[in-house]
Amino acid sequence: MLELWGALVILIACPLLGGLPLIAWITNGLTGRRLSQIGTKNISVSAAFYHGGTLVGLLAVLSEALKGIAAVFLTRAFFPDGSPWEIVALIALVLGRFWLGKGAGTTNAAWGFLIHDPLVTVFVSFLAITTFLVFRAKKPVKYGVLVLFPLLVTIVHSDDVFRMLAAIALAGLLGWIYRQMPDDLDLPAEEAQTDTQATLEKLQGDRPILTLDNELDGAIVGQKAATLSQIKSWGYPVPKGWVIVPGADPEKLIAILQPSDLSPLIVRSSAIGEDSEHASAAGQYETVISVTSKQQLQNAIAQVRDSYNHPAAVQYRSDRGLPETAMTVLVQQQVQSVYSGVAFTRDPITQQGDAIVIEALPGSPIQIVSGQVTPEPYRAFVVETDNISSIHIEGTGQVPQSILKQVAYLAHRIEKRYHGIPQDIEWSYDGQTLWVLQARPITTLLPIWTRKIAAEVIPGVIHPLTWSINRPLTCGVWGDIFTIVLGDRASGLDFTDTATLHYSRAYFNASLLGDIFLRMGLPPESLEFLTRGAKMSTPPLQSTVQNLPGLMQLLKQELNLDKEFKQDYRQLFIPGLSQLAHESIEEMESSEILARIDFNLELLRRGTYYSILAPLSAAIRQSIFRVKDGQIDNSVTPEVAALRSLSALAADARQVLPEFEPDRVFEQLEQTPEGQKVLYEFNELLEDYGYLSDVGTNIAVPTWKEDPRPIQQLFIQLIQGNQPETGDVDPINRALSGKRKRGFVQERIDIKGRVTEVYSRLLAELRWRFVAIEKTWLKSGLLKTAGDIFFLEIAEIRQLIAEADTPLRERLPEIIEYRRSQFIEDSKIPQVPILVYGNTPPHPLAPSPIYSDQVLQGIPASHGQAVGRVKVVRNLQDLPQIDRDTILVVPYTDSGWAPLLVRAGGLIAEAGGRLSHGAIVAREYGIPAVMDVKGATWLLQDGQRVRIDGSRGIVELSNDLRPQ
């Protein structure tokens, strides 16, 4: 029994012991440096020596040695001395060291094994040191030890199979880890702490010649060389190349290369920070072409190295805050170009659209990048769907279309490999092969802002007051959630940059969110999975374990979501909403109302946490348990519940008024007791759901309680017989689903619905208080027109209330007029881009044509097919007359769109996914729906006949379609 407990303790305690960041604490405490943010970002003994000096390095060795010794002695508390379980403990320790502590665990294993088996350890160490001193080759010695020590264990303990297998497993684990991590001993010795440089140079030994076939680290060899090695490893053609790291003697490489007129070389720079997301350094360093002799090669390498210290290059690095490091030199075989050029996967001038911009011409690419010759411009469009792949080229010239299409597809695929970050790709065609010569991010197009998610969270054109409240709430809560998971790895992330406004619309920072997800070790498609229900691949085991403490905390919050929300619902939201609802704000001073606004904002911050976590939790559970959309009941969602009640009430009204005049329905109902009962219930429904609005997250939009005309109009149309076919949940799908699994998901869907109700009520109460302040200021003359207050920011409202003589009062008319005109101008933009590149986007262009044989692709959101006439509705100011022959085309969907959606035959939305409001309502009423159809409100015209397939996410355009 003791041994069983011992095994359990070892498997739990040793990984945690290995993960203790003692080296990081020692280095940061003595030098102020964070190893996780510099160099290779390893938290290792060699990194401590390199960045911290001899004292820090020795303390690092001592701390890691004590871990290995402690693991062995911990095992001896449960097992006999020398037990194979001591090796198991070291395996667990090394795993924790790698996954949690970001180190290889060599020191842990070496000292632990010294205590476990001194004879084998001393003998192996002696052979390793002797071999290194003789051959001066670090890598063979490192991997040779991993072969030698399990071999000696097998010889010495040939009768102990458990021990032999454990030793082999430990050696295999260390070998695997060495392949996963860059070696700090590969860093330039001259950049290490002064007192450790000589030691590092000796330990580095005779370095092998690095090539682009090696897995290279940009922190060591520069991003240009690292990127080309990565692209080559993906299988794309990259000319053969050799890498000379800073400080290395190039003579060894020069000796083996044979440049000639028939086989020329090109010598290029690969400085640290060059070709990165932060700076391209284009043209700052030398490139030497057509190197045809060894002497020319030697001179070219020196020339490229010297260019690092050119005054212009030094000033460039200073202006962009780049570190002063050193120059890596990249030597490659020079391609004998027939055609060459550059390809931008996004237009760096217009900063929008899907066109791949290609500049090409016969001959060498140097002509283009040097600016000596004007290239031929082309534009390419690549369309890829599940069943369709096509490439369209615009422009004519000397370069064949077939080659341009290869370039376009190559650029498209490389951008996808880099998670959608726009790429500047240099290419060359030698008559047989299309070569990649260089790839780097287009720095002027970063960060990337996405509308896909924001259009669901806060759709439409946004007033300054709404944004000044929503942005800090959303960014702050997202920051809190990510910090829980990332811990120290959140350092350097500015969560206030999570969202911004472009064209008075909300956009989320896809670059920042992508960085966050990569730090979390999640796949690049995680963001779309969490927010839009897209498929997601399994995250790597290494990153999962590394983030395990934070993920466990997040999991704990997810599991406790129901309990916490119910507790907050009883103790926080219900009392708070009740208090707000029963206040007489008409009798309050502006300062008193502002105090109640602050109280509301405190509730909203907690509500924002649930409004983010509840949908994420529901999406994750639905994916894990594979519960289909049709198996979910959304009746708790406020807009669904409101529509059900309204439909039932319309049926009652039809019984009371078999014949009626649409313009006089409410007058006619008033004439009978039965009709008066219907009107009473209608007013009750309006009271219950009056907090909803056309855009639930925008407090500048009047609520249904303030403007009931849309609901009255829908009520009349429902009485006329345009009654949606409600169907709670698909009974067939319900029968096919496991009850328990569906229950796990339904629980979260219900919480999500209740959260939506609470959040919408809080926003409505917030709006009504700002309207009350505005009424007071309209009377005093501070504001001139109703709605002016929504063109102020909340900080300005605070200032106006607190300071009677603030200069802001004098500038108020000018500020409001400027913002109103900007708002009106932005409102006129019919189609804003889904993605915005950079912080200063130009005026949006019309969407590019889609070259896909009259087929638009989106996200399948609600099953079924429908054929009908298009009706484009860009806002809800005037509800059109629609019926089941209408295919509604909208920019986005929110709770306010629900009354319109239920009367349509199908839905096409430019933004949103399977979990959006429109998708939920469409599934509720059996309406086929396709979401995220780019440019739909622009490309589709009123009256155009289309067929939509909500199961495949397809919209077919045709003038000949007939209902089947």
DRENVODO-643832 format. One line per 3 residues: number of its first residue (from 1); for each residue z negated, y, x negated of C-alpha. Coordinates in pm, whole numbers. Example, Ala and Ser with C-alpha at 12.3 -4.5 7.8 and 13.67 -1.06 7.14 Angstrom:
2
1) -780 -450 -1230 | -714 -106 -1367
This chain:
964
1) 0 0 0 | -83 232 -293 | 265 179 -438
4) 427 266 -104 | 235 592 -92 | 326 650 -456
7) 697 613 -389 | 668 857 -97 | 479 1112 -309
10) 731 1084 -593 | 1032 1133 -367 | 876 1441 -205
13) 676 1606 -483 | 913 1564 -778 | 1215 1746 -624
16) 986 2032 -524 | 838 2037 -875 | 1188 2044 -1025
19) 1289 2327 -793 | 1005 2558 -903 | 1189 2858 -1062
22) 952 2888 -1357 | 1229 2994 -1597 | 1345 3265 -1357
25) 989 3395 -1321 | 928 3393 -1699 | 1258 3570 -1779
28) 1219 3829 -1505 | 854 3891 -1592 | 916 3946 -1965
31) 1260 4109 -1962 | 1324 4227 -1605 | 1648 4026 -1596
34) 1748 3801 -1305 | 1922 3493 -1444 | 2069 3416 -1102
37) 2278 3736 -1122 | 2403 3742 -1483 | 2615 3524 -1711
40) 2682 3182 -1565 | 2404 3243 -1308 | 2235 2922 -1423
43) 1857 2924 -1442 | 1841 2709 -1751 | 1666 2688 -2087
46) 1982 2792 -2274 | 2028 3085 -2034 | 1668 3193 -2107
49) 1738 3184 -2483 | 2069 3366 -2437 | 1954 3647 -2208
52) 1584 3661 -2289 | 1549 3586 -2659 | 1347 3338 -2863
55) 1007 3393 -2699 | 1144 3361 -2346 | 1345 3055 -2450
58) 1045 2880 -2603 | 834 2948 -2293 | 1122 2813 -2082
61) 1130 2493 -2290 | 753 2457 -2252 | 762 2509 -1874
64) 1041 2253 -1822 | 887 2004 -2066 | 559 2021 -1874
67) 750 1943 -1552 | 894 1625 -1702 | 557 1520 -1844
70) 383 1599 -1513 | 633 1382 -1321 | 555 1083 -1545
73) 177 1127 -1524 | 201 1175 -1145 | 377 837 -1127
76) 106 674 -1337 | -149 767 -1071 | 18 506 -848
79) 199 268 -1086 | 122 104 -1425 | 209 293 -1744
82) 575 252 -1840 | 680 152 -1487 | 1050 200 -1398
85) 921 427 -1123 | 867 686 -1396 | 1246 702 -1440
88) 1285 730 -1060 | 1043 1023 -1071 | 1260 1187 -1339
91) 1570 1132 -1123 | 1397 1303 -830 | 1281 1582 -1062
94) 1634 1639 -1196 | 1778 1643 -844 | 1530 1913 -743
97) 1599 2102 -1065 | 1972 2106 -994 | 1983 2161 -619
100) 1687 2394 -580 | 1633 2535 -928 | 1998 2587 -1038
103) 1949 2408 -1370 | 2070 2082 -1526 | 1728 1923 -1585
106) 1805 1805 -1940 | 1475 1933 -2080 | 1281 1776 -1791
109) 1443 1438 -1847 | 1414 1445 -2227 | 1042 1524 -2240
112) 961 1301 -1947 | 1148 1012 -2109 | 964 1080 -2435
115) 636 1004 -2257 | 790 711 -2070 | 958 538 -2367
118) 890 711 -2704 | 1078 448 -2906 | 1410 485 -2723
121) 1378 865 -2704 | 1310 913 -3075 | 1592 679 -3179
124) 1846 844 -2946 | 1739 1194 -3057 | 1777 1099 -3423
127) 2130 968 -3368 | 2228 1272 -3161 | 2105 1524 -3419
130) 2268 1335 -3705 | 2600 1307 -3522 | 2601 1676 -3434
133) 2527 1785 -3791 | 2810 1567 -3922 | 3082 1631 -3663
136) 2971 1971 -3524 | 3104 1867 -3182 | 2869 1953 -2896
139) 3047 1788 -2604 | 3088 1436 -2749 | 2724 1436 -2856
142) 2606 1551 -2513 | 2794 1279 -2327 | 2736 1022 -2603
145) 2360 1047 -2547 | 2416 965 -2180 | 2587 643 -2283
148) 2349 556 -2565 | 2009 585 -2400 | 2075 354 -2100
151) 2240 113 -2345 | 1925 105 -2561 | 1707 66 -2251
154) 1920 -234 -2152 | 1881 -387 -2499 | 1506 -325 -2529
157) 1422 -414 -2168 | 1690 -673 -2090 | 1455 -862 -1859
160) 1379 -555 -1638 | 1676 -502 -1407 | 1505 -222 -1212
163) 1447 -23 -1534 | 1806 -74 -1651 | 1950 41 -1318
166) 1719 344 -1309 | 1823 445 -1663 | 2191 412 -1576
169) 2136 619 -1258 | 1958 895 -1455 | 2237 905 -1715
172) 2504 909 -1443 | 2326 1188 -1256 | 2300 1407 -1566
175) 2667 1345 -1647 | 2768 1445 -1294 | 2555 1761 -1314
178) 2711 1859 -1647 | 3051 1853 -1477 | 2930 2074 -1193
181) 2773 2350 -1400 | 2917 2589 -1659 | 2747 2558 -1998
184) 2558 2867 -2116 | 2634 2763 -2474 | 2997 2849 -2401
187) 2906 3216 -2362 | 2996 3442 -2658 | 2715 3409 -2912
190) 2757 3770 -3026 | 2651 3893 -2680 | 2326 3697 -2681
193) 1990 3842 -2775 | 1993 3933 -3144 | 1721 3689 -3248
196) 1900 3391 -3091 | 2261 3454 -3195 | 2248 3245 -3513
199) 2086 2950 -3336 | 2340 2961 -3053 | 2631 2971 -3296
202) 2502 2655 -3464 | 2440 2477 -3134 | 2787 2567 -3008
205) 2939 2367 -3293 | 3315 2343 -3325 | 3443 2442 -2985
208) 3738 2253 -2843 | 4047 2452 -2755 | 4026 2553 -2389
211) 4336 2524 -2174 | 4425 2607 -1815 | 4379 2237 -1742
214) 4002 2286 -1793 | 3772 2403 -1516 | 3711 2761 -1631
217) 3437 3005 -1536 | 3539 3368 -1480 | 3203 3487 -1615
220) 3300 3337 -1953 | 3680 3356 -1979 | 3764 3636 -1734
223) 3895 3609 -1381 | 4266 3597 -1470 | 4237 3277 -1673
226) 3981 3125 -1432 | 4204 3195 -1131 | 4512 3043 -1294
229) 4315 2731 -1388 | 4195 2702 -1030 | 4542 2750 -883
232) 4674 2490 -1126 | 4403 2245 -1021 | 4520 2289 -659
235) 4861 2157 -762 | 5063 2480 -783 | 5297 2524 -1085
238) 5131 2740 -1353 | 5281 2767 -1705 | 5087 2579 -1969
241) 4822 2802 -2125 | 4545 2817 -2386 | 4231 3031 -2374
244) 4068 3206 -2671 | 3716 3309 -2570 | 3554 3620 -2719
247) 3436 3564 -3073 | 3637 3246 -3122 | 3862 3207 -3426
250) 4224 3184 -3304 | 4349 3014 -3622 | 4286 2664 -3486
253) 4508 2737 -3185 | 4771 2915 -3392 | 4791 2608 -3616
256) 4886 2374 -3331 | 5131 2602 -3146 | 5496 2621 -3245
259) 5648 2937 -3092 | 6023 2979 -3139 | 6327 3147 -2989
262) 6378 2846 -2765 | 6010 2821 -2672 | 5860 3172 -2670
265) 5499 3249 -2584 | 5337 3534 -2394 | 4994 3668 -2494
268) 4787 3823 -2214 | 4448 3974 -2152 | 4176 3810 -1944
271) 3884 4051 -1970 | 3560 4007 -1780 | 3598 4206 -1457
274) 3979 4213 -1473 | 4168 4086 -1166 | 3844 4069 -965
277) 3769 4182 -608 | 3609 4499 -749 | 3876 4609 -998
280) 4226 4495 -1091 | 4242 4669 -1434 | 4618 4663 -1385
283) 4796 4806 -1689 | 4474 4875 -1881 | 4518 4601 -2141
286) 4808 4483 -2354 | 5052 4202 -2278 | 5284 4085 -2555
289) 5598 3897 -2454 | 5858 3692 -2642 | 5630 3578 -2923
292) 5851 3350 -3138 | 5655 3293 -3463 | 5303 3217 -3579
295) 5271 3559 -3747 | 5379 3732 -3425 | 5125 3520 -3237
298) 4844 3621 -3473 | 4939 3989 -3442 | 4973 3963 -3062
301) 4624 3811 -3023 | 4475 4091 -3235 | 4672 4351 -3038
304) 4547 4222 -2701 | 4189 4205 -2828 | 4207 4561 -2963
307) 4334 4689 -2628 | 3989 4625 -2484 | 3863 4929 -2674
310) 4150 5164 -2591 | 4006 5495 -2461 | 4182 5458 -2125
313) 4043 5106 -2076 | 3692 5218 -2172 | 3711 5507 -1925
316) 3844 5273 -1653 | 3548 5037 -1692 | 3305 5330 -1697
319) 3453 5482 -1380 | 3415 5153 -1193 | 3077 5053 -1332
322) 3215 4738 -1498 | 3006 4573 -1770 | 3098 4616 -2136
325) 3166 4258 -2246 | 3462 4137 -2450 | 3821 4024 -2428
328) 3938 3669 -2364 | 4297 3612 -2470 | 4533 3394 -2269
331) 4834 3242 -2449 | 5100 3086 -2224 | 5445 2939 -2242
334) 5687 3211 -2136 | 5901 3128 -1834 | 6274 3183 -1882
337) 6314 3375 -1556 | 6624 3365 -1340 | 6447 3558 -1063
340) 6099 3703 -1064 | 5875 3951 -893 | 5548 4014 -714
343) 5430 3926 -364 | 5161 4107 -168 | 5022 3891 109
346) 4941 4211 300 | 5123 4542 280 | 4911 4759 46
349) 5068 5077 184 | 5053 5034 562 | 4732 4825 521
352) 4805 4633 840 | 5031 4377 995 | 5120 4025 888
355) 5416 4102 665 | 5422 3957 314 | 5576 4226 94
358) 5797 4085 -182 | 5949 4286 -467 | 6201 4085 -666
361) 6500 4105 -894 | 6692 3893 -1144 | 6522 3848 -1481
364) 6167 3897 -1609 | 5872 4007 -1391 | 5766 4247 -1669
367) 6040 4483 -1547 | 5867 4515 -1209 | 5503 4549 -1312
370) 5595 4793 -1591 | 5774 5019 -1344 | 6088 5034 -1560
373) 6323 4901 -1292 | 6330 4952 -916 | 6302 4607 -755
376) 6457 4488 -433 | 6206 4510 -143 | 6174 4232 113
379) 5936 4158 399 | 5850 3803 503 | 5671 3666 810
382) 5516 3320 802 | 5420 3167 1137 | 5212 2850 1133
385) 5074 2676 1442 | 4990 2316 1519 | 5351 2231 1599
388) 5554 2523 1461 | 5613 2653 1111 | 5876 2916 1039
391) 5953 3187 783 | 6155 3500 860 | 6286 3730 584
394) 6377 4096 630 | 6593 4264 367 | 6900 4175 167
397) 6977 4174 -204 | 7061 3957 -501 | 6769 3718 -463
400) 6859 3412 -249 | 6681 3376 86 | 6577 3021 -1
403) 6379 3144 -302 | 6223 3429 -104 | 6108 3180 159
406) 5947 2966 -111 | 5770 3275 -246 | 5650 3376 100
409) 5513 3032 179 | 5349 3007 -165 | 5180 3346 -117
412) 5070 3253 234 | 4910 2928 118 | 4733 3088 -180
415) 4585 3358 45 | 4456 3086 277 | 4300 2913 -25
418) 4114 3236 -97 | 3977 3256 259 | 4215 3527 379
421) 4150 3778 98 | 4483 3963 42 | 4643 3859 -286
424) 4875 4025 -537 | 5078 3735 -683 | 5313 3755 -980
427) 5580 3483 -975 | 5887 3365 -1161 | 6169 3122 -1086
430) 6343 2947 -1379 | 6620 2782 -1182 | 6417 2473 -1095
433) 6050 2565 -1046 | 5872 2854 -878 | 5587 2945 -1116
436) 5265 3133 -1041 | 5200 3375 -1328 | 4904 3563 -1186
439) 4701 3606 -868 | 4437 3865 -795 | 4282 4031 -491
442) 4441 4354 -370 | 4135 4568 -437 | 4256 4859 -222
445) 4255 4628 82 | 3888 4537 54 | 3662 4505 238
448) 3831 4325 526 | 3707 4427 870 | 3758 4190 1163
451) 3783 4276 1530 | 3786 3913 1645 | 3409 3882 1668
454) 3321 4245 1738 | 3555 4256 2038 | 3329 4001 2206
457) 2998 4155 2099 | 3075 4519 2182 | 3429 4556 2318
460) 3629 4861 2407 | 3624 5219 2281 | 3270 5308 2177
463) 3082 5637 2214 | 2879 5774 1921 | 2544 5730 2102
466) 2614 5364 2179 | 2712 5297 1819 | 2413 5479 1670
469) 2189 5238 1865 | 2385 4912 1849 | 2477 4922 1480
472) 2125 4927 1330 | 2006 4672 1587 | 2288 4426 1519
475) 2301 4477 1141 | 1923 4460 1109 | 1882 4136 1302
478) 2177 3969 1128 | 2022 4074 798 | 1688 3922 897
481) 1850 3591 992 | 2058 3567 673 | 1764 3663 452
484) 1561 3375 598 | 1821 3130 470 | 1923 3298 145
487) 1584 3412 19 | 1632 3559 -330 | 2007 3501 -308
490) 2021 3784 -51 | 1956 4026 -338 | 2233 4283 -369
493) 2363 4239 -13 | 2368 4555 197 | 2337 4438 556
496) 2389 4793 685 | 2756 4736 593 | 2783 4447 840
499) 2966 4660 1098 | 3157 4987 1125 | 3385 5181 1360
502) 3760 5207 1317 | 3965 5376 1588 | 3631 5409 1779
505) 3618 5028 1802 | 3362 4798 1643 | 3462 4587 1342
508) 3253 4337 1146 | 3270 4317 767 | 3449 3987 708
511) 3421 4029 330 | 3044 4067 344 | 3002 3785 594
514) 3228 3564 383 | 3014 3640 77 | 2702 3556 276
517) 2842 3223 393 | 2958 3132 43 | 2609 3209 -88
520) 2474 2987 186 | 2713 2716 66 | 2882 2690 406
523) 3255 2632 451 | 3472 2945 479 | 3546 2873 847
526) 3173 2885 933 | 3194 3237 1074 | 3460 3144 1328
529) 3273 2825 1414 | 2949 3008 1487 | 3105 3289 1685
532) 3419 3146 1841 | 3372 2769 1849 | 3637 2686 1587
535) 3622 2353 1405 | 3412 2344 1091 | 3419 2101 803
538) 3101 1947 662 | 2923 2175 411 | 2879 2041 56
541) 2563 1837 -3 | 2472 2046 -307 | 2471 2375 -118
544) 2290 2220 176 | 2004 2101 -45 | 2000 2430 -236
547) 1952 2623 86 | 1722 2360 235 | 1405 2576 245
550) 1581 2858 429 | 1777 2623 651 | 1456 2444 745
553) 1303 2776 846 | 1612 2858 1050 | 1605 2510 1205
556) 1241 2563 1293 | 1333 2887 1469 | 1616 2711 1651
559) 1389 2429 1768 | 1123 2680 1877 | 1377 2907 2047
562) 1295 2787 2398 | 920 2813 2345 | 937 3153 2175
565) 1174 3303 2431 | 966 3184 2726 | 656 3328 2561
568) 826 3661 2491 | 980 3654 2839 | 634 3631 2998
571) 440 3850 2759 | 698 4103 2643 | 1018 4132 2847
574) 892 4091 3205 | 599 4339 3165 | 822 4578 2970
577) 1110 4568 3219 | 869 4600 3510 | 709 4903 3351
580) 1045 5065 3282 | 1181 4988 3629 | 886 5144 3811
583) 869 5468 3612 | 973 5792 3780 | 1183 5933 3496
586) 1296 6229 3710 | 946 6377 3675 | 920 6326 3296
589) 979 6575 3018 | 1249 6496 2765 | 987 6414 2501
592) 821 6166 2738 | 1155 6002 2817 | 1226 5976 2444
595) 896 5793 2398 | 1003 5545 2667 | 1342 5509 2494
598) 1160 5413 2173 | 959 5157 2372 | 1285 5021 2512
601) 1439 5002 2164 | 1147 4791 2040 | 1214 4546 2322
604) 1585 4559 2247 | 1532 4468 1883 | 1357 4149 1987
607) 1620 4095 2254 | 1896 4137 1994 | 1742 3853 1792
610) 1770 3622 2093 | 2117 3755 2186 | 2240 3644 1842
613) 2046 3322 1792 | 2086 3179 2145 | 2470 3176 2145
616) 2473 3038 1789 | 2229 2767 1886 | 2435 2677 2193
619) 2758 2663 1988 | 2604 2445 1718 | 2447 2204 1967
622) 2767 2177 2167 | 2959 2090 1850 | 2701 1842 1721
625) 2661 1656 2052 | 3033 1687 2139 | 2968 1815 2489
628) 3288 1945 2648 | 3312 2287 2809 | 3364 2132 3152
631) 3031 1951 3127 | 2833 2274 3104 | 2684 2467 3395
634) 2692 2844 3336 | 2526 2939 3663 | 2238 3113 3484
637) 2484 3359 3327 | 2443 3684 3528 | 2810 3751 3598
640) 2869 3391 3712 | 2564 3399 3936 | 2668 3736 4081
643) 3019 3612 4162 | 2889 3298 4327 | 2657 3501 4548
646) 2934 3748 4631 | 3175 3466 4721 | 2917 3309 4953
649) 2849 3646 5114 | 3223 3706 5166 | 3246 3372 5347
652) 2966 3487 5581 | 3143 3818 5638 | 3462 3635 5737
655) 3266 3455 6008 | 3138 3788 6140 | 3477 3964 6120
658) 3761 3721 6199 | 3983 4031 6223 | 3923 4352 6033
661) 4080 4655 5871 | 4037 4643 5490 | 3964 5017 5466
664) 3691 4994 5734 | 3517 4664 5650 | 3178 4819 5583
667) 3200 5036 5898 | 3290 4734 6111 | 3008 4523 5966
670) 2762 4800 6053 | 2851 4764 6423 | 2689 4421 6478
673) 2345 4274 6389 | 2514 3989 6205 | 2725 4238 6009
676) 2420 4448 5931 | 2255 4138 5785 | 2558 4083 5562
679) 2542 4448 5449 | 2170 4414 5379 | 2235 4107 5163
682) 2523 4290 4990 | 2291 4577 4900 | 2030 4328 4782
685) 2291 4165 4559 | 2385 4507 4425 | 2019 4575 4355
688) 1977 4241 4180 | 2288 4271 3962 | 2329 4648 3949
691) 2237 4651 3581 | 2576 4496 3492 | 2869 4716 3393
694) 3231 4691 3286 | 3111 4663 2925 | 2761 4521 2917
697) 2678 4632 2562 | 2806 4991 2599 | 2545 5221 2751
700) 2805 5496 2798 | 2970 5292 3077 | 2823 5338 3430
703) 2647 5037 3577 | 2747 4869 3902 | 2440 5027 4062
706) 2573 5374 3975 | 2933 5298 4071 | 2958 5006 4318
709) 3325 5061 4403 | 3460 4770 4193 | 3220 4527 4362
712) 3299 4665 4706 | 3671 4626 4641 | 3626 4270 4519
715) 3410 4191 4824 | 3688 4311 5054 | 3951 4107 4872
718) 3731 3796 4891 | 3692 3848 5267 | 4070 3872 5294
721) 4091 3515 5175 | 4148 3549 4800 | 3854 3318 4747
724) 3811 3149 4407 | 3761 2776 4406 | 3417 2745 4257
727) 3324 2415 4103 | 2990 2413 3928 | 3067 2155 3661
730) 3351 1907 3640 | 3197 1593 3800 | 3423 1356 3604
733) 3330 1512 3274 | 2966 1518 3378 | 2977 1145 3443
736) 3136 1083 3105 | 2874 1280 2917 | 2544 1140 2797
739) 2268 1289 3008 | 2033 1343 2717 | 2297 1501 2492
742) 2416 1729 2770 | 2057 1828 2837 | 2009 1943 2475
745) 2312 2171 2510 | 2248 2285 2867 | 1900 2397 2769
748) 2049 2642 2521 | 2320 2754 2763 | 2050 2839 3016
751) 1851 3032 2757 | 2168 3218 2660 | 2219 3318 3025
754) 1862 3442 3061 | 1888 3630 2732 | 2205 3799 2860
757) 2019 3906 3173 | 1724 4050 2979 | 1946 4225 2727
760) 2171 4374 2997 | 1869 4499 3195 | 1723 4665 2887
763) 2053 4837 2811 | 2081 4959 3170 | 1728 5103 3158
766) 1816 5268 2827 | 2128 5424 2977 | 1943 5561 3278
769) 1692 5738 3050 | 1963 5905 2847 | 2131 6012 3172
772) 1797 6163 3283 | 1772 6364 2958 | 2133 6475 3005
775) 2061 6603 3357 | 1780 6819 3219 | 2003 6957 2944
778) 2286 7024 3190 | 2049 7236 3397 | 1930 7427 3089
781) 2286 7482 2967 | 2241 7290 2644 | 2517 7052 2758
784) 2819 7158 2962 | 2967 6841 3112 | 2833 6511 3242
787) 2880 6248 2973 | 2831 6491 2683 | 2513 6319 2569
790) 2705 6004 2482 | 2896 6199 2215 | 2570 6263 2030
793) 2386 6020 1804 | 2030 5918 1876 | 1901 6096 1562
796) 2057 6420 1690 | 1894 6373 2031 | 1558 6327 1860
799) 1614 6643 1660 | 1711 6847 1967 | 1396 6735 2150
802) 1162 6785 1852 | 1295 7116 1719 | 1355 7405 1959
805) 1529 7624 1700 | 1731 7364 1512 | 2072 7488 1385
808) 2214 7179 1554 | 2194 7361 1889 | 2447 7621 1777
811) 2694 7361 1651 | 2649 7129 1950 | 2959 7240 2152
814) 3177 7208 1841 | 3037 6861 1752 | 3080 6728 2106
817) 3431 6870 2141 | 3542 6720 1809 | 3401 6376 1889
820) 3536 6384 2244 | 3886 6467 2122 | 3866 6191 1861
823) 3743 5949 2127 | 4026 6043 2364 | 4281 6015 2083
826) 4153 5670 1984 | 4148 5563 2350 | 4521 5626 2367
829) 4593 5371 2095 | 4732 5080 2297 | 4688 4813 2033
832) 4439 4826 1746 | 4478 4570 1465 | 4266 4257 1467
835) 4205 4301 1093 | 4160 4626 904 | 4191 4632 526
838) 3988 4887 331 | 3762 5168 447 | 4031 5421 539
841) 4278 5247 771 | 4596 5432 873 | 4707 5488 1229
844) 4785 5143 1373 | 5143 5032 1399 | 5301 4838 1682
847) 5255 4461 1635 | 5525 4286 1439 | 5756 4054 1635
850) 5646 3694 1649 | 5910 3459 1517 | 5810 3144 1699
853) 6085 3080 1953 | 5911 3264 2237 | 5579 3087 2198
856) 5247 3266 2142 | 4953 3071 2000 | 4587 3131 2081
859) 4261 2947 2128 | 4246 2695 2417 | 3960 2818 2635
862) 3998 2669 2984 | 4198 2357 3070 | 4503 2352 3292
865) 4849 2504 3319 | 4972 2797 3522 | 5300 2979 3575
868) 5303 3335 3700 | 5388 3700 3654 | 5215 3902 3382
871) 4982 4186 3475 | 4856 4380 3173 | 4520 4549 3232
874) 4381 4748 2940 | 4074 4891 3117 | 3883 4863 3445
877) 3925 5215 3576 | 4165 5103 3850 | 4147 4744 3962
880) 4498 4618 4045 | 4589 4399 4339 | 4633 4052 4194
883) 4654 3700 4329 | 4694 3340 4213 | 5051 3413 4099
886) 4917 3670 3852 | 4863 3588 3484 | 4612 3848 3377
889) 4654 3986 3022 | 4353 4177 2887 | 4241 4308 2545
892) 3898 4141 2568 | 3657 4010 2828 | 3304 4113 2914
895) 3076 4073 3212 | 3252 4359 3391 | 3585 4177 3388
898) 3449 3885 3590 | 3540 4028 3936 | 3899 4063 3822
901) 3928 3727 3647 | 3829 3513 3944 | 4126 3633 4148
904) 4392 3558 3883 | 4597 3244 3834 | 4550 3249 3458
907) 4405 3452 3175 | 4541 3565 2839 | 4307 3766 2614
910) 4374 3927 2277 | 4020 3862 2153 | 3753 3604 2215
913) 3701 3233 2195 | 3579 2935 2393 | 3232 3082 2435
916) 3337 3431 2547 | 3267 3574 2892 | 3626 3533 3004
919) 3642 3170 2894 | 3316 3087 3072 | 3425 3250 3399
922) 3772 3094 3375 | 3625 2744 3335 | 3379 2814 3616
925) 3666 2880 3860 | 3923 2639 3718 | 4154 2909 3583
928) 4365 2820 3275 | 4282 3058 2989 | 4408 3123 2637
931) 4203 3352 2413 | 4274 3527 2082 | 4647 3580 2145
934) 4733 3845 1894 | 4908 4154 2037 | 4922 4011 2390
937) 4881 4343 2574 | 5162 4489 2367 | 5406 4198 2352
940) 5379 4096 2718 | 5514 4321 2992 | 5422 4357 3359
943) 5631 4125 3575 | 5733 3900 3287 | 5714 3533 3382
946) 5510 3309 3154 | 5360 2963 3146 | 5018 2921 2989
949) 4860 2597 2876 | 4485 2640 2851 | 4441 2296 2698
952) 4664 2363 2397 | 4621 2739 2367 | 4996 2803 2423
955) 5173 3089 2603 | 5544 3028 2668 | 5771 3325 2736
958) 6074 3266 2954 | 6266 3432 3233 | 6364 3096 3384
961) 6025 2934 3440 | 5950 2813 3790 | 5617 2681 3923
964) 5601 2304 3919
